[in-house]
Amino acid sequence: MKKLFLPALTIAALAAATPATAQTLTVRDPFNSIFDAMLFPPQRFEMQQFAGPKMNVADLKDKIEVKAELPGLDKDAVTLTCEDGVLTLSGERQQETEEQNKDYYLKEISTGAFSRSIRLPKDVDDTKIEAVFKNGVLTITIPKKEVKKDAAKKIKIKG
């Protein structure tokens, strides 16, 4: 019952707010965001953004083409597997930043593993997958194979 009562109380408090109180409420958010920025600097979220590399998947006439953005990585840090019709791209990123100035010394190391999986359609030939890594972009080409469609079979219904 308290959960239902609290939103109503909050709405009533905002409705009864004086202009000065309303102004305090609007100033509070930017003020709190300063502290949020100090407690949670943008660098902490870089790995979360990279946790899953950005991928484009294109279904072309004769192939499936997957492009994955992997900035700052080399091909040895990436693993590509295909098992039971699922293509999995995984790896680990290690980034080290070092700054030395007259007044300060800064060294940051950030690491993180990532993994992205894509279920492939049945009409691809997963034995002929090709991958090329160039300029931080991994291009995966999966050729399609011709799938014979079985003719519809008539099934006798008992009854």
C-alpha positions, 0 to 999 in steps of 0.5 A: 500500500505504501508503494501506491501512496508514495507517488500520490504524495509526491504529486501532491507535494509538487502541486503544492510547491511554491515558485521558490520550491519549484525553482529549487527542484529544477536547480537540484538536478544539475547540481547533483549531476556535478557530484555524479560526474565526480563519482562516476567519471565517463572513463568508467563507462567506456568499457560498458560501451565496448562490452559488445562491439557494434555489428552490422549484419547484411543478408545479401543474395549470395552471402551473409556479411557481418562487420564488427567494429573493434577499435584499438584491438588487433586480430590476436585479441579476437576469437571467432567460432561457429557452432550449431549455427551460432557465430560467436565473436569474443575477445578481451580488450586491454587499454593502458593510458599513461601521462606524466606531467610536471605536477602529476602522474596518471596511469590507468589500465582498463580491461574487459572481455566481450562476446557477441553471438548471432544465430545464422540462417539455415541456408549458409555454408558454415564450413566456408566462413572467411574473416578479414581484420583491417583498420579495426573492422572485422569483416566476416563473409558467410556464403549461402548454399542452395537449400532443396525444399522438400515437396509437401508430403500428404499425411493420412489422418486417422479417425 
